[in-house]
Amino acid sequence: MAGMVFVREPIREEEKTKTGKVTVINSVTLDGVMQAPARPEEDTRGGFVHGGWAVPYQDSVIGTKMGELMASSKGSLLFGKRTYLELYSVWAKATNNPYTPVLNKTHKYVASTTLKEPLIWENSTLLAGDAADAVAELKQHENNDLGILGSAELIHSLVRRDLIDEYILLIAPIVLGVGRRLFPEGHAVRLRLVESLTSTKGVIFARYQAV
């Protein structure tokens, strides 16, 4: 407006160092397996035959808690290629559920060296090249909170670079002995439990922060 001068306040020191938060949200077994929790054919790599192992442990306690988390989420989602395509095939055009509208409108980042833009799902951005480098850039310069679903290989690459800030895990009372695990071998991760509850089926909802 004419005759008015706008002066931006100096950036406070805490704002200069503030970065986005990366949160992993996954179902895991007691022995750390995260492969194919939802359906038998979801991921059969390595001859995995236990797909759908998490389904018998679903109940209203976990359903309500996860619904609250989804409703309160303000950030973006981050996927590896396989999980992105899998979720698109299941949810993008599904009806009569509370998840599809949220997933469709939420911004989605996809780490892949083989996918090309334009991506098939609305509100999607491709992260080409090294995934860990791309996520580090997002955290540092866009101050963007990111939630990761599935995406074991992506998680492993971020764990090795200490780029994950929080884990929200649904720990099911089952041991499979085989399958792709949440944490890669050879890298120690120290965590602090900040929230937990137990479902009627013995699933532990646990929120951990990296320390």
N, C-alpha and C positions, 0 to 999 in steps of 0.2 A: 504494500500500500504506500502511496506517496507520502513522503515526510516522515516515515517510520523506519527505524533501524533495528534489526533483530540481531542480538548478540548471543551466540551459543555459549552455554556454560562450559567451563573446562571439564574434560573427562576425568572423573575420579579414578584414583589408582586401581581400585578394585574392579572398575569397569574395563580398564585396559587389559587386565589379566583374565577376565571372564571368558570361558570358552563353552562350546556346546557339550552336552552330556550324551554318551553312547550307552544305551541300556539293552542288554540281551533279555529276551522274553521267550522262554522255552520250557517244554515239558522234558523231564529227564527221569531215567530210572535210578535206583539206588547206586548202581555201578556206573552212572554217568552217561548212559546211552541216550542219544537224542534222535536217532534215525527213525523215520516213519512212524510217528506216534498216532497218526489219525486213521490211516487206511492200509489194508494189506498190500496194495499195489503202489503206494506212495513213493517208496524208494527201496528197490530190491538189490541195489548194488552190493557186491560182495556176497551174493547169495542170501541176503537177509530175508528171513521168513517170518519175522515177528511183527510185521506192519500192523498198526492199529492197537498196539499194546496199551495205549493210554485211555482208550474208549471206555473200558469197564469201570474206570475210576472217576468218571465225570459225575458231578452232583451239583446241586443248587448253590452250595457254599462257594465252590470255585467259580461257577458260572456267574454268580453275582459279583464276586470280587473282580474277575476279569472284565466284566461289563463296566464296572465303575472305572477301572483303569483306562479302558478304551474311550469312555465318555469324557474323561478328564485330560486326555492326552492332547497336547498342543503342538507337538513337534512333527517330524517326518518319519517315514519308515525307510529302512535300509535292507536290501536283499542281495543275495547272490543270485545268479542267473536261474539255477534250478528251482529254488524256492519261489522266486518271482513268477516264473511260468506256471508252476504248480498252483499257486494261490490264484493267479489269474483264471486258470481253467475251472477252478472250483467256485470262486466267489464273485468274479467281476459282473456276471449276468444273472446271479442267483436272485431269487425273490423271497419275500416273506421271512426275512431274517434281519436282525439289527446290525449285522456286521458289514454287509455289502455297501450300504450308503457311506459308512465311515471309511472303509477301505478305498472306495472309488474317489472320494473327495480329498483324502489325505495325500500329501505329496510323497512320492516314492522314488528313492534313489536305488539304482541297480548297478552293482559292480560286475562288470563282464568285459572280457577281451574279444568276445565273438558276436555279441548282439550289436545291432546297428539301429540308429535312430531313423525315423520316428518309432518309438516303442509302442507295443500293442495296447497298453493300459493307460487310460487317461491320467494326467498329472504325474507322469514318470520322467525321470532324468537319468541318462546313462552316465556312469562313472567309468570311463575307459582307462586303460593303463593299470598301474599298480593300485590295488584296492586300498591298501593301508595308507599309501601316500595321499590318495584322494580323500579318504575319511579324515586324516589328520588336517588336511587343508580346510575341509568343511568345518571341523571343530574350531579351528583357529580363527578363521576369517569370516564365517557366516554366523557364528554363535548359534548354531542350529542343533537342537536336541534330536537325536536319532534313536529309533527303536528297531532292534533286529529280531526278526522271527525266523526260525529255522536257520538255514545258511551256515552249516557247520564249517565248511572250508573258509568262508569269509571270517567267521568268528575266530578260527585258528590264526589267521593272518593278523587280526587285530590284537588278539591276546599276546602274540609274540612281540608286538610293538607297544604293549601296555596302553592301548587306546580305549579299552572298555572301562567304564566308570561304575556300572551297576548291573547286577544280575537279578532278574525276577524269575524264579524257578518254581515249577510245579513238580515236586519230587514224588513220584509214584512208588508205592511199596512193592516193587518187583525188581528182580535181578535177571538180566538176560544173558550176560556173559559174552555176548558178541554184539557188534554193531558200531556205528560211528559215534564217537563220544564228544561231549561238549568241549572239553579241554584237551589241547594237544599235549603230547608227551614232551618232557624235557623243559617245561617252563612253569616255574612256581607262581602261584597267584594267591595273594593274601587278601582275605575278605572279612568284613564286619557285618554281622547280622543286625538289621535295623527294623525288620518287621516280619512276623510270621503268624500263620494260623493253620489249623488242621481241619480237613474236610471230614465228612461222614464216611468216606471211603478210605481214609488213611493217607490222603495226599497232603503233603506239607507245602503250603504256599510260603516261600521264603524270599525276602528281598535282601540282597547283600550289596554292600558298597565296597569298592576297591580301596585298599589302604596302602 
